[in-house]
């Protein structure tokens, strides 16, 4: 018994001793000299150079026995889903950029976007990561140096992203037969920690927004290939408002209904997807409806996750008598520009 007690006391003493240390900032954040030293074994690419060098149209995962999901292409040579693996060995392949998203609001789930300013213009890339509360590790404004060797660059719904290959065989999903196959998957958290390095301390003031009009956004919908390098941009749309509508794929914009999004209309057991909130429930099927914004001449969509903290906030409205009136509150909308198209059978202007 004495030997057991001795070992137990020793283990506790060792535990307290191991916890007695200070974390020095220089051990967490790289400076520019350390960046130069790190990339000396290879090449540092701008984001667009990286896409041009390593992301091909078909990818290198496509073969007779290794198929993408059937929604990837309609046979016209353009692929909405693709995977290009990057060499594990050889010269280092590096990119760098500043994190432009956060997941505190719940609207960016297991994903980051990085921004790089080249000659005064934005270049952006999505990072698909299997990590909850990623902003705790990679906060908004934090610059990252990423060694891409051993990872992959691909497109998920036409959106370029750093990823790993992932195979989906869930035939029970909605339209599951169209979704079986290879697609970009999330980089596991331990792999992220091996490849992502912090450069300096977070500084949100260095993020750049582009002021754009809805017309400029809509004009890029039809350019499926060109939209890839615009996806992920930080943008500001001024003098716009929510008009209380959602996009019905078959009929165009339709008016939402004003009611409690958690109880529905007439049936308290069913929550309806047409409530005039930012992101009503999907009833576990599909994706939440996007909400329309307009500048009076054209409209586009604002997408919010149904798991966002503000998902059930009402769209801005004013009550005039018994009437619900939208459009009395006008202003600017800031966000991440997204060109998402997950089905090659859609016409370009139906991209979500």
C-alpha positions in Angstrom: 0.0 0.0 0.0 2.8 2.4 0.7 4.3 2.0 -2.7 0.9 2.8 -4.3 0.6 6.0 -2.2 4.1 7.0 -3.1 3.4 6.6 -6.9 0.2 8.6 -6.6 1.9 11.5 -4.8 4.7 11.5 -7.3 2.2 11.6 -10.2 0.3 14.6 -8.7 3.6 16.4 -8.1 4.6 15.8 -11.7 1.3 17.1 -12.9 1.6 20.4 -11.1 5.2 20.8 -12.2 4.2 20.2 -15.9 1.6 22.9 -15.7 4.0 25.5 -14.4 5.1 27.2 -17.7 4.6 30.4 -19.7 3.5 30.5 -23.3 5.6 33.1 -25.2 4.0 34.9 -28.1 6.9 34.3 -30.4 6.3 30.6 -30.1 2.8 31.0 -31.4 3.1 33.7 -34.1 5.6 33.8 -36.9 7.3 37.0 -38.0 8.3 37.8 -41.6 11.9 36.5 -41.1 10.5 33.2 -40.0 8.1 33.1 -43.0 11.0 33.6 -45.4 12.9 30.8 -43.6 9.9 28.5 -43.8 9.2 28.9 -47.5 12.8 28.6 -48.5 12.2 24.9 -49.4 9.6 25.8 -52.0 7.4 28.6 -53.4 4.9 31.0 -52.0 2.0 31.4 -54.4 -0.6 34.1 -54.5 -4.1 32.5 -54.1 -4.9 32.9 -57.8 -1.5 31.6 -58.9 -2.2 28.6 -56.7 -5.6 28.0 -58.3 -4.1 28.4 -61.8 -1.2 26.0 -61.1 -3.0 23.2 -59.3 -6.8 23.3 -59.9 -7.7 21.7 -63.2 -11.2 21.4 -64.7 -11.7 17.6 -64.3 -9.3 17.2 -61.4 -7.1 14.1 -61.0 -9.7 12.0 -59.1 -11.9 11.4 -62.1 -11.7 7.9 -63.7 -14.0 5.1 -64.7 -13.8 3.6 -61.2 -13.5 6.9 -59.2 -16.5 9.0 -60.1 -17.7 12.4 -58.9 -21.3 12.8 -57.9 -23.6 12.8 -60.9 -24.5 16.5 -60.3 -20.9 17.4 -61.1 -21.3 17.9 -64.8 -23.9 17.8 -67.6 -21.3 16.7 -70.2 -20.3 20.2 -71.4 -16.7 19.9 -70.0 -17.4 22.1 -66.9 -17.3 20.4 -63.5 -19.0 21.9 -60.5 -17.3 19.3 -58.3 -13.6 18.4 -58.7 -10.6 17.2 -56.7 -6.9 17.8 -57.5 -4.5 16.2 -55.0 -1.3 18.0 -54.2 2.1 16.3 -53.9 3.1 15.2 -50.4 6.8 15.4 -51.1 9.0 17.7 -53.1 9.2 21.5 -53.0 6.9 23.2 -50.5 3.7 24.6 -51.8 2.7 27.7 -49.7 -0.1 30.2 -49.7 -1.0 32.9 -47.2 -4.1 34.9 -46.4 -6.0 36.6 -43.6 -9.1 34.9 -42.1 -12.1 36.9 -43.2 -14.9 34.9 -41.4 -15.8 33.8 -37.9 -18.2 31.2 -36.6 -19.3 33.1 -33.4 -22.7 33.8 -35.0 -23.0 30.2 -36.3 -23.2 31.1 -39.9 -19.9 29.6 -41.0 -19.9 26.0 -39.9 -16.5 24.1 -40.2 -15.3 26.5 -42.9 -12.9 29.5 -43.1 -12.3 32.0 -45.9 -8.9 33.7 -46.3 -8.3 36.9 -48.1 -5.1 38.1 -49.7 -4.6 41.6 -51.2 -2.5 41.5 -54.4 -1.9 44.8 -56.2 -4.7 46.4 -54.2 -7.3 43.7 -55.2 -8.8 40.8 -53.3 -8.0 37.2 -53.8 -9.9 34.7 -51.7 -10.1 31.0 -50.9 -12.4 28.8 -48.8 -10.8 26.3 -46.4 -12.9 23.3 -45.6 -12.0 22.2 -42.1 -13.4 19.6 -39.7 -13.2 21.8 -36.6 -15.9 23.2 -34.4 -15.4 26.7 -33.0 -12.6 27.3 -35.5 -12.5 31.0 -34.6 -11.0 30.1 -31.2 -7.9 28.8 -33.1 -8.1 31.0 -36.2 -9.8 34.2 -35.3 -11.0 36.8 -37.8 -8.1 39.0 -38.9 -5.5 36.3 -38.3 -3.0 35.8 -41.2 -2.2 32.2 -42.0 0.7 30.7 -43.9 -0.4 27.3 -45.2 1.8 24.5 -46.4 -0.5 22.8 -49.0 1.6 19.6 -49.6 -0.5 16.5 -49.1 -3.8 18.3 -49.2 -6.1 18.9 -52.2 -7.7 21.8 -54.0 -11.2 21.2 -55.3 -14.6 22.7 -56.1 -17.7 22.0 -54.1 -20.7 23.4 -55.8 -18.3 25.4 -58.0 -16.7 27.0 -55.0 -12.9 26.5 -54.9 -11.6 25.3 -51.5 -8.6 23.7 -49.9 -9.7 20.3 -48.8 -9.2 16.5 -48.7 -10.9 13.9 -50.9 -14.2 12.6 -49.4 -16.6 9.9 -50.7 -20.3 10.2 -50.0 -22.5 7.1 -50.2 -25.6 8.5 -48.4 -28.4 7.3 -50.6 -31.0 8.2 -48.0 -30.4 12.0 -48.4 -32.7 14.1 -50.5 -31.9 13.2 -54.1 -29.2 10.9 -52.6 -28.7 9.1 -55.9 -27.4 12.3 -57.4 -24.9 12.9 -54.5 -23.0 9.6 -54.3 -19.4 10.0 -55.3 -16.2 11.9 -54.6 -16.3 15.5 -53.6 -14.1 17.9 -51.5 -14.1 17.0 -47.8 -13.1 18.7 -44.6 -9.5 18.7 -43.5 -9.3 17.0 -40.1 -8.4 19.3 -37.2 -5.0 17.6 -36.4 -4.0 18.0 -40.0 -5.0 21.7 -40.0 -2.7 22.3 -37.0 0.2 20.7 -39.0 -0.3 22.8 -42.1 -1.7 26.1 -40.8 0.8 28.5 -39.3 -0.1 31.9 -37.6 1.7 35.0 -39.0 1.6 37.9 -36.6 -1.4 38.7 -34.4 -5.0 39.1 -35.6 -5.8 42.4 -37.2 -9.3 42.8 -38.7 -8.5 46.4 -39.9 -6.4 44.9 -42.7 -9.3 43.2 -44.3 -10.6 44.9 -47.4 -14.2 45.2 -48.6 -15.2 45.9 -52.2 -18.3 48.1 -52.7 -20.4 46.5 -55.3 -24.0 46.8 -56.7 -26.5 44.0 -57.0 -26.3 44.4 -60.8 -22.5 43.7 -60.7 -23.1 40.5 -58.6 -25.9 39.2 -60.8 -23.8 39.8 -64.0 -21.3 37.2 -62.8 -23.9 34.4 -62.3 -23.8 33.3 -65.9 -19.9 33.0 -66.0 -19.6 29.7 -64.2 -15.8 29.5 -64.6 -15.1 33.2 -63.9 -17.2 33.2 -60.8 -14.8 30.9 -59.1 -12.2 33.6 -58.5 -14.8 36.0 -57.2 -16.3 33.6 -54.7 -15.4 34.5 -51.1 -14.9 38.2 -51.6 -15.8 40.6 -48.8 -18.3 43.0 -50.2 -20.6 45.9 -49.2 -23.9 46.5 -50.9 -25.2 50.0 -50.2 -28.8 51.4 -50.2 -30.4 48.0 -50.2 -33.3 46.5 -48.2 -35.0 43.2 -47.5 -38.3 43.0 -49.3 -39.7 40.2 -47.3 -39.4 37.6 -50.1 -37.6 34.3 -50.7 -36.6 32.7 -54.0 -39.0 30.0 -55.2 -36.9 28.2 -57.8 -39.9 27.6 -60.1 -41.8 30.9 -59.7 -39.2 33.4 -58.7 -39.4 35.7 -55.6 -42.4 34.9 -53.4 -43.6 36.8 -50.3 -42.8 35.3 -46.9 -45.5 34.9 -44.3 -45.3 36.8 -41.0 -45.6 34.4 -38.1 -43.6 32.7 -35.4 -41.1 30.5 -37.3 -41.1 27.8 -34.6 -44.8 27.1 -34.6 -46.0 27.5 -38.2 -49.5 28.5 -39.3 -52.5 26.4 -38.2 -50.4 23.5 -37.0 -48.2 24.1 -33.9 -46.4 20.8 -34.5 -44.9 21.8 -37.9 -42.5 24.7 -38.3 -43.0 26.2 -41.8 -40.1 27.3 -44.0 -41.9 30.5 -45.3 -41.6 32.6 -42.1 -40.2 36.1 -42.7 -37.0 35.4 -40.7 -33.4 35.2 -41.9 -33.3 31.4 -41.9 -36.3 29.3 -41.0 -36.1 25.6 -40.3 -35.6 23.1 -43.1 -37.4 20.4 -41.1 -34.2 18.5 -41.6 -34.6 18.4 -45.4 -32.4 20.4 -47.8 -31.0 23.8 -47.0 -32.6 27.0 -45.6 -34.3 29.4 -47.9 -32.3 32.4 -48.8 -33.9 35.9 -48.4 -34.1 38.5 -51.1 -32.5 41.9 -50.9 -33.1 44.6 -53.5 -32.0 48.1 -54.5 -35.3 48.8 -56.3 -34.2 47.6 -59.7 -32.6 44.2 -59.2 -32.5 41.6 -56.4 -30.1 38.9 -55.1 -30.1 36.5 -52.2 -28.7 36.6 -48.7 -28.0 33.1 -47.3 -28.0 32.4 -43.6 -27.5 29.0 -41.8 -30.5 27.8 -39.9 -28.1 27.2 -37.0 -27.0 30.9 -36.9 -27.8 32.7 -33.6 -29.9 35.2 -35.6 -31.6 32.6 -37.8 -35.0 33.3 -36.3 -34.7 37.1 -36.1 -37.5 38.7 -38.2 -36.5 40.5 -41.4 -36.7 44.3 -40.9 -40.3 45.4 -41.2 -42.8 48.1 -40.0 -46.3 47.4 -38.9 -48.8 49.9 -40.5 -52.2 49.2 -39.0 -52.6 45.4 -39.5 -50.3 45.4 -42.5 -46.6 44.2 -42.4 -44.5 46.5 -44.6 -41.0 45.7 -45.7 -38.5 48.1 -47.2 -38.8 51.0 -44.8 -35.4 50.2 -43.3 -32.6 50.6 -45.9 -28.9 50.5 -45.5 -25.8 48.5 -46.2 -25.2 44.8 -46.1 -21.7 43.4 -45.5 -20.9 39.8 -46.2 -19.0 37.1 -48.1 -19.9 36.9 -51.8 -20.8 33.3 -52.7 -21.4 31.7 -56.1 -22.9 28.3 -55.2 -24.2 25.9 -57.9 -24.6 22.3 -56.9 -26.4 20.9 -59.9 -25.1 21.0 -63.4 -28.6 20.5 -64.6 -29.6 24.0 -63.6 -29.3 27.0 -65.9 -26.6 29.4 -64.7 -29.1 32.0 -63.5 -30.7 29.4 -61.2 -27.5 28.9 -59.3 -28.1 29.1 -55.6 
